[in-house]
Amino acid sequence: MSEEVPWYKIENENEVFSPSLLVYPDRVESNISRMVAMAGDVSRLRPHVKTHKMSEIIRLQMKQGIYKFKCATISEAEMVAGCGAADILLAMQPVGPGIERFFRLKQAFPNANISCIADSELILMQLSEMAVRLDAGTEIWIDINVGMNRTGIVPGEEAIRLYKLTDNLPGLKPVGLHVYDGHINEKVFELRKQICNESFAPAQKMREELNKAGFSKVKVVAGGSPTFPVHASRCDVETSPGTILLWDYGYSSSFADMDFLHAAVLLTRIVSKPSEDIICLDLGHKAVGSEMPQPRITIPGIDDLTITGHSEEHMVIRTPDARYLKTGDTLYAIPRHICPTADRYDTVYVVTNSRVTGKWNVEARKRQITF
């Protein structure tokens, strides 16, 4: 195990409960600066909020001039609006009572431009009806399926018809295309770039056809973190990276071309040592994102480890380094997937100059803040 004092280690460990999530604002700000530099213009950035769900991180981005954001839930959109952001996209098609909830949010924050995506004629009709009833028009981004096959409509004649229909429905205004390509995660950048460009081409063609049909300012918001470097090179596309802000070892180990910093680390303790080469951490499913296959964490300084068990409250690890460790010891772990990991915590500890100096609320992990 390394004997150097690493960047993530805190001096006041005895003041921090485990398991917990530590966030390092200076590293977050470094990631934001790097993101802005790659985009070249803050107007081309619409970072996703789902990774962190924290007002303080929204404000750190706004401090660097970012004013547009993308959200997955009404709660996230409310949090961002509460920070005073000017432009907010709900990248989840509202359905059921969520439609009225969306419009109530818009009414509560009239100074923010809050829009949403849609891919269904039925939902567009319902959105229009609610917009008229509440006298609260809204901008719509048509959700385009470029290969992920999760949501959206395939670019082409039917998608163009849907765009034109939106333009004709009272209370609605089509403003652009939402093009998410989360299925593209090749490790080799040139291959990722090639697949991304091929995937994006039909959406770009659709945009050109809409321009010819008289829609002169069709916006496009495209991609997530893996394809951010590709879309950042397009002069007329908004980009929406999310994981970049906190980074995780899933992405850092996959995308060598992206030099962002880990800015969120799990603090965990050994709660038992069943044998000489086994340790048990208080890092169960409830403490770290668990939808990915193992290993779901990496522990800097311990290269040889095997996760042999993972349950609600416990993570069991076999490692030769266990002989140097004892029950009660503190360890630090970088999660494989930070987005669901951050969602596990009501609050995170803030680390400044190697010390925990406060807490931030993970405000938008709530399913409902006000609305």
N, C-alpha and C positions, 0 to 999 in steps of 0.2 A: 504494500500500500504506500502511496505517495506521502512524504513527510512535509511537503511544502504547504504553506497556508493558502488554500485556493480562494478564488474570488467569491465563491458562494458561501463560505463559512462565516458564521456570525459569532461575535464575541459574547453575546448574552444569551446563549442557548438555554440556560436555566430559567429564563423568563418566558420561554415559548413552549406552549403545549404541543403535543404531537398526537396524531398526524396533523400537519398544517401545511399551507402553501405560502411560500415566501415570494415576494415580487420585488424586483430591483429597478426602481424608476430610472436610474441613470442608464441602464441597459435598454429599457423600453424606449427612452428618448433617442438613444443611438440607433435603434431599429427604425424608429420613425424618420430620423434624418436620412438614413440609408434608403428607405422607401421613397421619400420625397425626391432624393437625388436620382433614383432610377426612373421615376415617373417624369421628372423634368419640370413638372408644373403641378401644383397642388390641385388645380381644377380637374386634373385627370385622375385624381384619387377619390375613391369611395370605399374606404376600408370597412371590412365586416366587423360587427360588434360581437358576434356570437362567441368568439374566442375568449374574451375577458369579461364582458358584461359589467364593466366598472366605469363610473362617471369620471373618476380621476384619470383614467387612460384616455377617455374621450377628450378631456381638457388638455392633456399633454399633446394630443394631436392638433387640437384647435390652436394651441400656442404656436405651432409651427405652420399655421395657415390653413389646415385642412378643415373644410366646412361641410363636406358631403359624407354621408355614412350609409351603410347598408345593414339591415337588421333581419333577424329570422322570426322574431316574435313581437307582439304588441308591447310587451313589457320592455323589451330592448328599445323599441322606438320611443316609448315614453321617457325612458332614461335619457336617451340622446336629446330628445326635445327639451327636457328639463335642463340640459347643459347649455341650451341656447343655440344648438346647431341649426343651420339654415335649410338644409336639404337632406331628407331622410327617405330612404327607399325600404319598404317592407317587402323583402324578397320571399314571401310566402303568400300564396294566393289566399285571400280571406274567404272563408266558407262559413255557413251556418250563422250563429249569432256573432261570429267574428267580424262579419261585414258591418253590422251596426257599431260594434266596438271600435273598428278602424275609423269610422267617420266621427265617432264621439271624441276620439283622440285628436283628429284633425281640428275639430271645433275648439278643443281645449288649448291648442297651440296654433292660433291663427297666423303667427309670424313665421312659422316653419312650413316649408313646402314638403308635405308628407304624401308620398305616392305609394303605389303597390304594383305587383305583377299580376298577370292573369293569363290563362291559356285556354279558357272555356267560354263558349258563347253564353251558356246558362249563367255562369258567374258574372259575366259582363252585364247581362240583363239585370241581375240582382243588384250589382254595384250601381248601375244607372238608376234603378228605382229608389235606392236608398239615398243616392246623391240628390235626387230631385226632392224626395220627402224631407230631407234635412237641410236642403238648400246649401249643400256643401260639395261642390264639384271637386273632382280629383284627376290627377294625371295617372295614366296607366302605361306600364311597360309590358309589352307582350313577351311572355316567357318562351324562349326558343330552346328546343331540344337538339343539341348538336352531337348526341351520341351517348350521353349518360343514361338516358331512358329512365329518369326518375320523375321529372316533371317537364312541362313545356310541350310545344307543338313543333313538329319538324318544319324547318324553313321551306317555303314554297307557296303555292297558290292558296292553300287553305289558311296559312298563317297571314298572308297578305290580305285575304278576305276578312280575317278576324281584326286586323289592324284597321282596315277601312270601316268595318262595322263599329268599332270603338269610336271612331271619329264621328259617326252618325248618331250615336246614342247620347241623349241629353245628360248633362252632368259629368261626362267623361271626355278626356282629351288624351289621345295617344301621343306619347313623347319619344318612345324608343323601344329598343329590344334588350331583353335581359338574357345573356348568353353565358350560362355557367357550364364549365367543362371539368368538373371534379373527377371525371374518369381518367384524365390524362395525368399520369404520375410516373412516367419513365425516368429512370435515374440519369441517363445520358442526355445532356441538354440538347444536343443537336437532334436527337430522335424525338424528344419532347417537343421541341420547336416545330419539327416537321409535322407531327401528328396534330399539334395545336393549330397550325396554319391550315392544314387540310380540313380539320373540323370546323374552323371558323369561316372558311370560304363560302359555304352556302348561306350563312347568315349575312355576310358582307354583300353577296349577290342580291339577297332579298332587300337589303338596305338600299342598294342602287336602284332596284326596281321600284321601291317606294318613292325614291327621289324623282324618278321619271314620271310617277303617277301624281306628282304634285306635293308630296310631303318633303319639304326642302330641308328640314332640320331633324332628321331621325337620329336620335342618340343611341349609343350602344354602351352597355356596361358589361364587361366580360371577364371571366376567369376568377380564380382564387389565388392561393399562394404559389402552387407549383408552376402555373402558367403565367404568373405575374411578369417575369422578365420578358416573356414573349409579347404579351399585350402592351407592356410598357413601351415597346418600340413602335407601336402604332400611334400616329399623331391624333387620331380622331376617335379614340376609344377610352372610356373610363375603366379603370381597373379596381378590383375589389379584393385585395388580399386580406387575410384575417390572422392566420396563425403566425405570420411574420412578426406581429407585435410582441408576442411572448416567446415564440419559437419552441420547438420541442425536439426530442432526439429522433423521433420518427422521421421528421423532415431533414434534420441536420445530417442524419446518416444516409439519407437517400439523395439529397440534392447538393452535391459538392460545389455547384456553381453559385449557390446562394449563401453569402457570408454574413448571415444575421446572428445575433447573440442570444443565447439562452437567457431569458429574463424572468423565469418562474421556476422555482425549485421546491420540491417536497422535503420537508423536515420530518424524519421518522426516527423511532427508537426501537432498539431490540427489546422485546418484551419477554423473550424466552430463548434458551439455547439448549434444545433437546439433545444435541450430541456435539462432538468436537468440531464437526464440519457443517453444522446446520444452525442457522439463526432464524428467529421468527420476528418479523416486524409488525408494527401496528398500522399496516398499510393495506388494508383490505379493499374489497370492491367499493366500499363507501368512501374511500379516500383517494382513489386514482381511477382514471378512465379505464374501463375493463372490457370494452367491446373489441379491442384488438387482441390478436394472439400474443402469447408470451414470447419474449420478455416485455412487460408493460412499463418497465422502468429501466434505466441504466444508473448505476452507482459509480460516479467518478472515483477512480482509485482502486476499484475492485473489478478487474477485467474478466476474471474467471468465476462466473456465477451461473447457477441454474435455478430457476424458480420452480420448485417442486409442488407447491400448493398455494392456492389463492382462494380465500373465502371472504365472507362479509367483513370481518375485522382483522384478518391475519394474512400475511404473505410469508411463505416459508421459502428460504433460500439455502441452497447448498453451495458452499464455497470453501476452498482451502484457507482463505483469509479469515475464516471464522475463528481460527486459533488465536488471532490477535485481538479479538473482540470479546466483550462481556455484556451480560444483561444490563440494560439501562443506557448503553452507549447510544449516542446520536449519530445518525447517518443522513446524507443528503442524496436525493434521487431526482433525476430529470425524467419527467413522464414521456412516454412514447407519444401520447396524444394529449395535448394540453387543453383543448376545447372542453371535452367532457370532464376533465380533471378540475378545471377552474369552477365548473358548474357544481362540483361536490361541496363547495365551501360557502358559508354565509359571509365570512370575512377572510381576508388575507393579511399576512404580516408584511409591512413595508420595511425594506432594508436600505439604510443609508450609511455609507462609510463603515460597512461591516457590522452594523448594529441594527437590530429591530427598533424602529423609532415610532411606530404607530400601526394603525390598521386601516384598510379600505374595505368598504362593503361591496360584496358582489351583488349589487342591487338588482340587476335584471335577471338573476337566477329565479326570482319569484315568478310564478306564472301570472300573477296579477299584482301590480303595484297600486294603481288607482282604478283603472278602467277594466 
